[in-house]
Amino acid sequence: MSESELRAMVREVLHEALGRRGQAKHVAEAKAESVRIASDADLAAFVQRVVKLLGDPAAANGVRSGRHRFTLGGAATTPPVPERAAGGNSIVLDGTVTEAKINKCAGAGAVVLAADAVITPLARDRARTLGLKIERKR
Protein backbone atom coordinates (compact mmCIF):
# COMPACT_ATOMS: atom_id res chain seq x y z
CA MET A 1 0.00 0.00 0.00
CA SER A 2 1.47 3.35 -0.99
CA GLU A 3 1.85 6.27 1.36
CA SER A 4 -0.77 8.31 -0.49
CA GLU A 5 -3.28 5.43 -0.34
CA LEU A 6 -2.68 5.06 3.40
CA ARG A 7 -3.09 8.81 3.90
CA ALA A 8 -6.39 8.74 1.99
CA MET A 9 -7.61 5.80 4.06
CA VAL A 10 -6.74 7.53 7.35
CA ARG A 11 -8.45 10.74 6.15
CA GLU A 12 -11.57 8.76 5.25
CA VAL A 13 -11.66 7.00 8.63
CA LEU A 14 -11.21 10.28 10.49
CA HIS A 15 -13.85 11.94 8.32
CA GLU A 16 -16.36 9.19 9.13
CA ALA A 17 -15.45 9.07 12.83
CA LEU A 18 -15.67 12.82 13.31
CA GLY A 19 -18.60 13.48 11.02
CA ARG A 20 -16.78 16.25 9.15
CA ARG A 21 -18.37 17.37 5.91
CA GLY A 22 -15.63 19.57 4.48
CA GLN A 23 -11.96 20.38 4.63
CA ALA A 24 -10.45 22.57 7.35
CA LYS A 25 -10.58 26.29 6.64
CA HIS A 26 -7.38 27.18 8.47
CA VAL A 27 -4.94 24.54 7.25
CA ALA A 28 -2.06 27.06 7.31
CA GLU A 29 -2.30 27.37 11.10
CA ALA A 30 -2.79 23.62 11.62
CA LYS A 31 -0.70 21.61 14.03
CA ALA A 32 0.62 18.46 12.36
CA GLU A 33 1.36 15.39 14.46
CA SER A 34 3.66 12.88 12.79
CA VAL A 35 2.33 9.32 12.95
CA ARG A 36 4.26 6.20 12.01
CA ILE A 37 2.04 3.26 11.00
CA ALA A 38 4.03 0.23 9.93
CA SER A 39 2.15 -2.53 11.75
CA ASP A 40 -1.16 -3.45 13.31
CA ALA A 41 0.24 -2.42 16.70
CA ASP A 42 1.14 1.04 15.35
CA LEU A 43 -2.37 1.41 13.93
CA ALA A 44 -3.95 0.37 17.24
CA ALA A 45 -1.79 2.90 19.10
CA PHE A 46 -2.82 5.63 16.64
CA VAL A 47 -6.51 4.83 17.08
CA GLN A 48 -6.10 4.93 20.87
CA ARG A 49 -4.39 8.33 20.53
CA VAL A 50 -7.29 9.69 18.44
CA VAL A 51 -9.86 8.33 20.91
CA LYS A 52 -7.97 10.01 23.75
CA LEU A 53 -7.90 13.30 21.82
CA LEU A 54 -11.64 13.09 21.21
CA GLY A 55 -12.18 12.75 24.97
CA ASP A 56 -10.76 16.25 25.48
CA PRO A 57 -13.26 18.81 24.11
CA ALA A 58 -10.59 21.35 23.10
CA ALA A 59 -8.43 18.73 21.37
CA ALA A 60 -11.49 17.15 19.71
CA ASN A 61 -12.46 20.56 18.33
CA GLY A 62 -8.91 20.97 16.99
CA VAL A 63 -9.13 17.62 15.21
CA ARG A 64 -12.60 18.35 13.81
CA SER A 65 -11.63 21.82 12.58
CA GLY A 66 -8.36 20.65 11.05
CA ARG A 67 -6.13 22.66 13.39
CA HIS A 68 -4.74 19.36 14.67
CA ARG A 69 -3.70 17.24 11.67
CA PHE A 70 -1.89 13.94 11.30
CA THR A 71 0.91 13.20 8.83
CA LEU A 72 2.67 9.93 8.14
CA GLY A 73 6.20 9.86 9.46
CA GLY A 74 9.05 7.41 9.64
CA ALA A 75 10.59 5.27 6.97
CA ALA A 76 8.28 3.34 4.73
CA THR A 77 8.68 -0.38 5.07
CA THR A 78 8.83 -2.59 2.03
CA PRO A 79 6.82 -5.80 2.23
CA PRO A 80 8.86 -8.98 1.90
CA VAL A 81 9.21 -10.48 -1.55
CA PRO A 82 6.91 -13.50 -1.87
CA GLU A 83 8.70 -16.84 -2.02
CA ARG A 84 8.61 -18.99 -5.14
CA ALA A 85 6.95 -22.37 -4.81
CA ALA A 86 8.80 -25.53 -5.70
CA GLY A 87 8.50 -25.86 -9.44
CA GLY A 88 9.39 -22.23 -10.01
CA ASN A 89 6.47 -20.56 -11.80
CA SER A 90 4.13 -19.95 -8.85
CA ILE A 91 4.45 -17.76 -5.77
CA VAL A 92 3.42 -18.72 -2.23
CA LEU A 93 1.39 -16.06 -0.38
CA ASP A 94 0.33 -16.10 3.26
CA GLY A 95 -1.58 -13.83 5.63
CA THR A 96 -4.09 -11.49 4.04
CA VAL A 97 -3.67 -11.52 0.28
CA THR A 98 -4.54 -8.08 -1.06
CA GLU A 99 -4.80 -6.61 -4.52
CA ALA A 100 -1.36 -5.02 -4.02
CA LYS A 101 0.23 -8.43 -3.29
CA ILE A 102 -1.44 -9.90 -6.38
CA ASN A 103 -0.12 -7.01 -8.52
CA LYS A 104 3.44 -7.94 -7.44
CA CYS A 105 2.83 -11.48 -8.70
CA ALA A 106 1.88 -10.43 -12.24
CA GLY A 107 3.42 -12.78 -14.76
CA ALA A 108 3.98 -15.57 -12.26
CA GLY A 109 1.38 -17.85 -13.82
CA ALA A 110 -0.02 -18.98 -10.47
CA VAL A 111 -0.16 -18.06 -6.81
CA VAL A 112 -0.31 -20.63 -4.06
CA LEU A 113 -2.18 -19.57 -0.93
CA ALA A 114 -0.82 -20.87 2.36
CA ALA A 115 -3.29 -22.97 4.36
CA ASP A 116 -4.14 -20.03 6.66
CA ALA A 117 -4.13 -17.33 3.94
CA VAL A 118 -7.19 -15.18 3.30
CA ILE A 119 -7.70 -13.56 -0.09
CA THR A 120 -9.78 -10.41 -0.48
CA PRO A 121 -12.46 -10.21 -3.17
CA LEU A 122 -10.53 -7.42 -4.95
CA ALA A 123 -7.40 -9.56 -4.93
CA ARG A 124 -9.32 -12.50 -6.41
CA ASP A 125 -10.72 -10.26 -9.16
CA ARG A 126 -7.28 -8.80 -9.88
CA ALA A 127 -5.75 -12.27 -10.13
CA ARG A 128 -8.45 -13.23 -12.62
CA THR A 129 -7.74 -10.07 -14.66
CA LEU A 130 -3.99 -10.85 -14.67
CA GLY A 131 -4.65 -14.47 -15.66
CA LEU A 132 -3.14 -15.85 -12.44
CA LYS A 133 -4.28 -19.27 -11.32
CA ILE A 134 -5.03 -19.43 -7.58
CA GLU A 135 -4.21 -22.65 -5.73
CA ARG A 136 -4.52 -23.48 -2.03
CA LYS A 137 -1.60 -25.13 -0.17
CA ARG A 138 -2.72 -28.08 1.92
N, C-alpha and C positions, 0 to 999 in steps of 0.2 A: 504494500500500500504506500503510495507516495505521500510526501509531506503535505501537499496541497489537498489531497483527498482526505487525509486525517484531519486537517484544519477544517475543511468543509463539514465533516461529520461531527466534530466537536461543536462547531457553530450551530449546526442543526439541533443537536441535543440540547444545548443551552437555550436556544430559541424556544424549543418545545417546553423545556422545564420552567422557563421564566415567563412564558406567555408573551414575549416581545413580538410586536408586529412590524417594526421597522428598524433601521440601523440607528446607531447612536448619533446624536447631533453634534456632540463635542468630542470627536475622536482625537483632535489635536491635543486636548488636555487630559487624555486618558492615561491611566496608570496600567502598564503592561506587566503582568506576572509571567515569568518564563516557566513553562511546564515541560518536563521530560516524560514522555510516555513511550516506553520501549517494551513493556510487558503488561500482563494482566494486573500484576501487583501495582505497577505505576498508575494504571488507569483507575484502579480501586482507590488508591491514595488521592488521586485528583478529584474523583467524585466525592470522597469524604471532605476534602478541602472546600469544594463548592457548597456542599450541604452545610458545612460550618459557617461559611460566609453568608448563606441565606438565612441563618439563624440570627444574625446581627442586622437589625433594620437598616442602619447606615450603610453597611457593606453590601447588603442585598440591593439597596437602591443604586449603589455604584455599579454593581454588576448589570442590573437591569438597564441603566441609562447608558452603559458603555464606558463609563469613566474608569471602571476596573475591567481590563481586558486580559486575555490569556494568549500567550504566544508559545509555540513549540520551541523548546530549547534542547541543547545537548546534541551529541552526534547521532546521526541516523544509523540504525543498525541494518545490516544487510541480512536477509534470511539465508539460511544455509542452502547450498546447492543440493537439489534432490539427488539421491543415489540411484545409479543405474541397476536395474534388475539383472540377474543372471540371464544371459542370452543377449544382452546388449542394447536392444532397441526399445525397451520400455523403462519407465522411471517409477520408482517406488515412492509413494506419498503417504504421509501419516498425519495425524492430528486433524484439524479442520482444513479441508481442501477447498480453497477459494478460487475465484476466477483469476486472480493474479497468479496463483501457483500454476494453474492450468496454462496460462499464457506463457510461462517460462518453459513449459514442456512442449511447445509447438514444434512439430517436426519429429517428435519422438516415436510416433506410430502408436504407442499405447502407454497408458499409465496403470500402475498396479497400486490399488489402495490397500494399506495395511489393514489388518483385521479390525482394529479399533478406529479407523479413519472415518470421518464424516464428510460427505461432499455436499456443498451447497447447490441449490437448484441452478443458480447462475453459472457455477463452475461446470455443472453437467451440460448445460446448454452450450457453453463456450467450447467444451471438449468436442461436442457433436459438430459444432461449426468448424473446428480445426481438423476434424476427421480423426480424432484420437479415440482409440478403443479403450474402454474402462474395464479393468478386471479387478477382482477382489482377492487379496492374499488370504489363504486359509491357514 
